[in-house]
Amino acid sequence: MDENNPLLALADLSRLLLMAMIWVAGIVLFVNIRVSTVYDAFYTSSVTAGAAVFDGSFAKAMVAAFNGSITYQILAFSNTFVTNTQFSVRSTPVSCAAQYDSYIFPGAMWSLNVTLPANSSDETVVKIENSPAIQIDFNQSIANGDSFLPHDCTVYGEDGSNVGIELCLAKSKVSSGWMIAGVTVCTQVLDGSCLSFARDPLQINTTFSLYSLTASTACMRSNNSIISVTHIGEPTLQDIDMDGLSLALGWLLNYTAQGIPAMASLVFMFSNGDTDPNDRHDWSTASDLSLKSILAFSVWLFSVNNGGDPLKPTRRLPSEFETSASLCRPLEKVIVDRGAFIAYIVLQSTVLLFFWIVVIWRWTQTTLLQESSSYPLVDFAAKFVRNEVVAQPDQIWEVEKDFLRDAGSSDVIEVLMDARVVRQG
C-alpha cells in the first residue's frame, strides 16, 4: 500500500468515520430506550375510593366507643403499617431533602365501595383513577430549636414494670404545620414516671408533616398490594389535630387499658432493646420504623371512608371520592426517546446513503478488465504488481504471450521469483 497516497488515507478515514457513526447511533438509541408497564382495561365500573386527611373528632368518638379495647388486626397492622404494600408506598418527599422518608397512602383496594367481578386471573390489575390520597413526610430527627415540654409527654406501662415507654408529641416551633414526636424507653415505670438510662437513654425522635393530594393507583387483584402510584397531584400541607392524634396513639399504646400482656403490646416493640451501645443501631432502625408506622396508622385510620369513621356505613362521600376502577391486563410497552430516535435515523441514513453513492459510482465507472491467460499466477501478478520488482524492474512486462503460451510452471516461477506483490488500494 502506498502510505503517501491521499486517496487511500481518505478511504481509511471514511471507514473509521462510518463505523463510529454506526456504533454511536446504536448506543444513543439503546441508552434512551425504557420499558414501561401499561394496563389494558377490559372492565370498568364507577366506584368511590380514596384516603382522606386525619379527623381528630373521629378518634375521640371511636376511642370512647371502644372503651380502651382494641382488636388484634389493628395491633398487627399498626406496627408495620408504612411497609404494608396494601396501604402504603414509598414516595419522593415533598421537602426534597435527603434525610426525609416519605410515604403515600392512596385509595387502594381497601377503599373501594363495590366488589369487582371475580372472573379474572391472578395477574389481573385493578386500576383506580384519580382519587384522594395522603402523604406523610418524616425527618429522622428534630430541629435544634424544637424540644418537648413535660406536658407533651405520656408514659405507657404498668406501674413497677420494666416494659414501658414515654411518648412525646408536640407541634414544631421551627417548621409551621409540622409536628415532632419522640419515644424514650423506660427501664422501669414508677408512679407514672419513666425511669430511663441516665447517661444514654434508648430514644428516637422524628419530625413529620401531613399532605393531601390525588393519585391514580394500580393494585394486584390477587393480594390487594399496590404496585404503582401515578398521576400524583399537587400536595397541600394539612394541619393535624394534636389532641386527637395523642388520643389515638394512647389507644394503640395503652396495653393496661387493653387488658393484654405487656409482651404482646406495641410498647414491648420499643422497650425490647439492648443497652449495649454497639447494638443501638439495630434497635433504632426497628424502633424508628415502628414509630413512623403507629403515627401514620393513626392519621390514616381516623379519616373519612376508613375504619375509624363512625359514620362510614351511612355517610355519602364527597364528590372527589367518585371515580372509576378498571380490571386490566398488564402489558409491557417499549418507549423510545424521540430525539434519540431521530439521531439514530439521521446517522444510519447517512451511512446507508454513503454506501449507495459508492455502489452507484462504482457501477457507473468503466473498468478495463485484465486480459487473462491459462496461468492464474501470471494474471495475479498482472493485476496486483505496479512498481516494485526487486531484481529486474521490467522483467514481468517483458514476458511475451508466445512464451507464456508454451512456458511450463518452472519458467513462470523463474520469471516471477524476484517480484514483490503489493495489493493496490
N, C-alpha and C positions, 0 to 999 in steps of 0.2 A: 504494500500500500504506500502511496506517495503521501507522506505526512505533511508536505508543503502545499498540497492541493486544497484550495479554499472550498471547493465544492464538496470534497469528502468531509471536511470539518463541519460544514453546514449540515450535511446529511446526518452526521453523528449527533450534532446538537438538536436537530429536529426529532430524532428518535428519542432522545432523553426528555425533551420537552413534551412530546406526545405521551410517553409513558407516565410522566409526572401528572399530566392532566387527567389521565385515566384513573390513577390512584387517588388523586385529590378529589375528584368528582365522587368516587365511591365512598371515601372516608367521610366527606362532608354530608352526604346523604345518610350514611349509616348512623352517625352520631346524632342526627336530628330526626330519627325515627323513634316513636314511642308507641306502646301498645296500651290501649285503654279498654275498659270494660263498659259495654253499653247494654241496655236492657230492652228486650223486645217484648212489649206488653201484649198479652193475649186475653186478658180480662181486666176490666176497670170498673170500680164502684165508687160512689160518693160516700164519704165517711167523715167522722170528726176525729181529730188526732192532735196531739201536741202536749208540751210540758209548759206550765205557767210558772211565774215567779212566786217566791215564798209569801205566804199569807199568815202572819202571826196569830190572827184570830182563829184560824183553823187549829193551830197547835193548842191553843188554850181550850177550845171546845173538845177536841178529841182526847187530850190527855186527861181532862176532867172526866170524860165518859169512860175511859179505860180504868180510872182509879188506881193507877200505878202498875196494873198488869200489862204484860207485853207478850207477843207471840214469838214462837221460835223463828218463824220466817223473817220477821223484822230484825231480830238479832243476827241471823245468818247473813242477810243481805247487807246490813248497815256496816259491818266490819270491813268488807272488801268492796264497797259499792263502786268506787271510782275505777276499779279494774274489771267490773262485770260488764261484758260487752252487750248484754241485753238492754242496758240502760245508758252506758257511757262510752265515749270515745275520746282519745287524746286530741288536742287541738292546738293551734298556734295561739299563744297568749295575746290578748288584746294589747297589753303593755309592750309586747315585743322585747322583753328582757330575758336574758339567758337564764337567770336564776328562777324563773317562773315556770310552774306547771299549770296546764290548763286543760279543762275537760268540758265537752259539750254533752248535754243531756237532751236529746231531741225527742220528738214524738215518734216512738218506735212501736213495735207490735203490742206492747202492753197498753198503749194509749188508744187503740182502735175501739170504736163503739160497735162494730159489727164483726161477725165471724165470716171469714172468706171461704169460698168453696174448697173442699178438701181433696178434690180430684186433680191433684197436681203432684209432680215428682218432688223428691227431696232436694233437687237442685234448683227448685223454683225460688225466685227472689220476689219479695214484696217491696214495691217502690211506693213510698208515701211522699206525695208532693208537698210543696211549701206549707209548713205548719209551725206553730210557736215552739220555741226551744229556749233553754237557758244555758249559760256558760259561766263557769267559775274559774277564776284565776287564783292560784296560790303562790305566794312567795315563801321561800323556805326559812325565813327569819322575820323579825320585826325591826323597824327602823329605830335608830338611836333615840329619836325623840318620842317614841312610844313606850309605854310601860303600863303595868297593871296596878290598880289600887286594891286594897283589901276587900272592898265590897264587890269587886269584879270577879272574885274567885269563890268557888263552891267545892267542898270536899265530899267525895263519894266513897263510901266504905263503912263497914260495920265498926263500931267503937271497940278498940282493942285489937283489931285485925291488922295484919301486915299486908293485906290486899286492899289498896286504896289509892286514889289519885286526887289531885287538886286541879280542877278545870277552871281556867280564867278566860273571860270573854269580855271584850270592850270595843268601842269604836276607835278607829285610828285618829290620832291627833295630827298626824303628818299628812295622810292621804285622805281627802274628803270622799266619803262614800265607801271607804274600805273598813274592814274590821280586823281585829287581831285576836288570836286565840292561842292558848298555851296549856300544856299538861305537865305537871310535876308529879313524879311517883313518890308515894309515901312509904317510908319504912314501917310506919305504924300510924293508925288513926287513933287519936286520943282526944276525947271530949270535943269532937267535931273539928279538931285541928289536924293538920297534916305534918307529921314529923318526917323529915327527909334527910338525905346525906348532907351534912352541914357544909362540907367543903366543895363537893362536886355532885350535886343532885342530878338524878335522871330527869331530864327536862327537854321538851321540844316546844317550839313556837312557830306560828305561821301567820301571815297576813293574807287576807282573801277578799275578793270582791265578786259581786253577782251581776250578770248582764242578761238582758232579754234580747232575743233575736229570732229569726226564722231560718229554717233549713229544710232541705229535702233529704230523706233517709232511705237507704236500701237495706233490707234485712233478709236473712236467710229464713225461709219458711220452715225448715226442718228443726231449728233450735232457737229461733227468735233473735239471734245475735245480729248486731249492727255491723254491716260490712263496709259501708261508706256513708259519708255525710257530705252533701254538695249544696250548691246554691245558698251558701251561708250569707244571711243578710247583715246589715249594719248593726253592731251591738250597741245597746243602750244601758248605761250604768244604772242599777237599781239600788235603792236604799233597803236595808234589811232591818226588820223589827227585832231589835236585840233582845227584848223581854220574851217575845215569842220563841226566838231561837234558843235562848237559855232554857226555857221551859221544855222545849223538845229534846234538847241534849240531856237534861236531867232525867227525862222519861227513859231515855236509852241507857243511861249510866247508873241509875239508882237501883242496884240489884237487891238492896234490902227491901225496898218497896215492892219490887217484882217478886220477892219471895223465892229467889233462886240461889243456889250455892255461889259463893264468890268465885270459884274456879270455873264456873260456867258463864260468867258475866263478861261484858265488854271491858270492864275495869281491869280484869285479870290480863287482858291482852296487852295492856300498858305496863302493869306492875310486875309482869313476869320477865324482869330484866336482870342482867348480870352487872354486878357492881364493879367488875374489873374494867378499868378504863380502856384496855385493849379490845374489849368486846362491845364497847359502846356504839360503834358504827352499825353493827348488825341490829342492835336494839333500836337505834334512832331511825334506821331505814324502815323497819317494820312498823314502828310506832307512828312515824310521820305519815305513812300510808293509812293507818287506822284513823288518825286524827282527821285527815282530809276526807276519809270515807264517811265518818259519822257527821261531819259538818255538811257535806254535800247531800247525804241521805236525808238529813233533817230539812234542809232547804227544799229538796226535790219532793219529799213526801207530802208536806203540808202546802198543797197548791191546788188550784182548780184542775179538774179532770184527773185527780190522783186519789190514792187510797186514804190520804189524810183530809180529804174534802168531805165534811159531814153531810153536805147536800148533793153529793155526786149522783146518787140514784135518781134524783128528780130534777137536777139542775139542767137548764138549757144553756149550752155552752155559747160563748160569744162567736160572732161570725168568723173571726180569724182562725177558729179551730176547724171550720168547714173546709174540707179539701178532698182529694181523691187518692185512692190506693189501687195499685195495679199488680196483678200477678205477671211476672216477666220471666223470660228465658235469658240468662246472661250470655252475651256474645263478646268475642274479642275483636276489637277494631284497631287496625294499624293506622296511625296518624303520622303524616309526613309534613314537616315544616315547609311552607310554601316557598320561602326564599331559598332554602337548601335544594328543593326540587328544581327550581328554575336554574340555579347554579349548576346542578348536575346535568340538566338538559343542554345548557349552553356549552359546557366543557365537552360532553360526549359528542354533541353535534359538530363542534369544531374539529375534533379528532376524525370523525367519520367523513366530514367534508374534505379534510386534507387527504385522506386515503383515496377518496373518489377522484379528487383532482389529479393525484399521482397516477391512478389507473387510467383515467381518460388521456392524460398527457402521454403516457407510455403507449397507449393504444393508437394514438394519432401519429406517433413518430414512425418514420420509415427506417427499418433496421436491415442492414445488409448482412445476410447470412454468410457465414464462412463456408467455403467450398469443402465438402467432406471427402475423405478418402476411405480406403479399406483399413486404415491404420488409426485407431482411436487415439493412440499416444501422440501421433503427429497432429491430429485435429485438436487435441488438448493443448499442445504446445502453441499451435497457431492461434488459438483463442485467448490464451492467458499470458503469453510472453510478449512483452513490449520492448523494453530497452536493455534488459540485463542478461547478457550471455557472457559468462565469466572468461572462458578461454578465447573463443573466437567470436566476436560480436555478430558477424554476418553469416555464421555457419548455417544457422537454421534456414535462413531465407535463400541460401544457395542450393538447397535440396531441390532437384528437378523432379517434375512429375514422372518422367520416364524412369528415373532412378527409384522413386517411391513405388512405381508400379511393379518393378522387378526385385525390389530390395527384400531381404529377409529380416527377421527380428534383430539379428546381431548388427546389421547395417544401420537400422533405425536407432538402436541403442547407442551405437558408436557416434552417430551424429548428434544425439541429444544428451550425451553423457555429461557435458560440461555446462548445460543450461540450468539456470536457477529460475524456477517458476514462481512468479509473483501474481496473485489474483488481482485483477483490476477491479476498481471500486464499483 
